[in-house]
Amino acid sequence: MPLISLNQVPPSEVEALLDDAFGTDRHQRTAYLLRTGMPVVDHLSFGIVEDGQCIGSVQCWPIAADSTHILLVGPVAVAPAWQNRGLGHQLMNAMLAAILPDDPPTVMIGDPEYYGRFGFDAEGTSQWSLPGPWEPRRLLLRNPNHMALPVQATLGPRR
């Protein structure tokens, strides 16, 4: 299915997809606290539209580990009726292919069993803290350029 820049999808359609995929209480999750007030990173955020409906999306956000810039990946959403068809893979691969040489490392809160195939793991994040509950094994980092990152840090919106 063809991907488009997420800025071409009406925000109300993206919100409806996220409500469908994650529930209307999703705004209470730690990932939302990490990116409060931050703009989406357009060149790394994509959508899949089928028959005029947004059925998949990936978003990235500028955040920081203390004062070190990083990018938060997520949510990665696929409408329940479209799951298990490879759309999540397609979204992740598009986002990773769009990363620019100057972009900082990426982090996400997700299942290592799924996101490990995209180069994400929990190495280097065990002493990081977040502004809400999380499972340490699910705080995943992808740092292919081996940028120096703090061993201990608090993640939050970039200031």
C-alpha positions in Angstrom: 0.0 0.0 0.0 1.3 3.5 -0.8 2.6 5.6 2.0 2.1 9.4 2.2 3.5 12.0 4.5 1.4 12.1 7.6 1.0 15.9 7.2 -1.2 15.1 4.2 -3.7 13.2 6.4 -6.3 15.3 8.3 -5.4 15.3 12.1 -8.9 14.1 12.9 -8.3 11.0 10.8 -5.1 10.2 12.6 -6.7 10.7 16.0 -9.6 8.4 15.0 -7.0 5.8 13.9 -5.1 6.1 17.2 -8.4 5.9 19.2 -9.3 2.7 17.3 -5.9 1.1 17.7 -5.1 2.2 21.3 -8.3 3.4 22.9 -9.4 6.8 24.0 -7.5 6.7 27.2 -4.2 6.6 25.3 -3.3 10.2 26.3 -2.5 9.0 29.8 0.3 6.8 28.6 4.0 7.6 29.4 4.8 8.1 25.7 2.4 11.0 25.5 4.1 12.6 28.5 7.5 12.3 26.8 6.4 14.4 23.9 4.0 17.0 25.5 4.1 20.2 23.5 6.4 18.9 20.8 5.7 19.1 17.1 5.7 15.9 15.0 8.8 15.4 12.9 7.3 15.6 9.4 10.0 13.8 7.4 9.8 10.7 9.7 6.0 10.5 10.0 3.9 8.6 7.5 0.4 7.4 6.9 -1.4 4.7 4.9 -4.8 5.7 3.5 -7.1 3.2 1.9 -10.5 4.2 0.4 -10.1 7.7 2.0 -9.5 6.3 5.5 -6.3 6.5 7.4 -5.5 2.8 8.3 -2.0 3.1 9.5 0.5 5.7 10.8 3.9 6.2 12.4 4.9 9.4 14.1 8.2 10.7 15.5 8.8 13.4 18.0 11.8 15.5 19.2 12.6 14.7 22.8 15.7 14.7 25.0 17.6 12.5 27.3 18.5 15.3 29.7 20.1 17.7 27.3 20.9 15.2 24.5 18.6 15.3 21.5 16.9 12.1 20.6 13.7 11.2 18.6 10.7 9.3 20.0 9.2 6.8 17.6 5.5 6.2 18.1 2.8 5.6 18.1 3.0 3.0 15.3 -0.7 2.3 14.6 -2.6 0.0 12.3 -6.4 -0.1 12.4 -7.5 -3.4 14.0 -9.2 -4.6 10.8 -5.9 -4.2 8.9 -3.5 -5.7 11.4 -1.3 -8.7 10.5 -0.9 -7.7 6.9 2.6 -6.2 7.1 1.5 -2.6 7.4 3.4 -2.0 10.6 6.6 -3.3 8.9 5.9 -1.0 6.0 5.5 2.0 8.3 8.6 1.2 10.3 10.8 0.6 7.2 9.6 3.8 5.6 10.4 5.8 8.8 13.9 4.2 9.1 14.6 4.8 5.4 13.8 8.5 5.9 16.2 9.1 8.7 18.7 11.7 7.7 22.5 11.5 8.6 22.1 14.4 11.1 19.0 12.9 12.8 19.7 11.8 16.4 19.2 8.3 17.7 15.6 7.0 18.1 13.9 5.6 21.1 10.5 4.0 21.6 8.4 2.2 24.2 7.5 -1.1 22.6 7.9 -4.9 22.5 11.5 -5.9 21.9 10.3 -9.1 20.3 8.7 -7.1 17.5 10.9 -4.0 17.3 14.2 -5.8 17.6 14.0 -6.7 13.9 14.3 -3.0 13.2 17.5 -2.6 15.3 15.9 -1.5 18.6 17.0 -2.9 21.9 17.1 -2.0 25.5 20.9 -1.8 25.7 21.9 1.6 27.0 18.5 2.5 28.5 18.5 0.7 31.8 19.4 3.8 33.8 17.1 6.2 32.0 13.9 7.3 33.7 10.6 8.5 32.2 7.8 10.8 33.5 5.4 7.9 34.1 5.2 4.1 34.4 7.1 1.9 32.0 8.7 -1.5 31.8 12.5 -1.1 31.5 12.7 -4.0 29.0 10.4 -2.0 26.7 12.4 1.2 26.6 14.1 0.6 23.3 17.0 2.5 21.6 18.3 2.5 18.0 21.6 4.2 17.7 23.3 2.8 14.6 25.9 5.7 14.5 26.9 4.9 18.1 26.3 8.5 19.2 27.5 9.2 22.7 24.5 9.1 25.0 24.2 9.7 28.7 24.3 6.5 30.9 21.8 8.1 33.3 19.2 10.5 32.0 15.6 11.6 32.3 13.6 11.5 29.1 11.1 14.2 28.3 10.1 16.9 25.8 13.0 18.7 24.2 13.5 22.2 25.7 
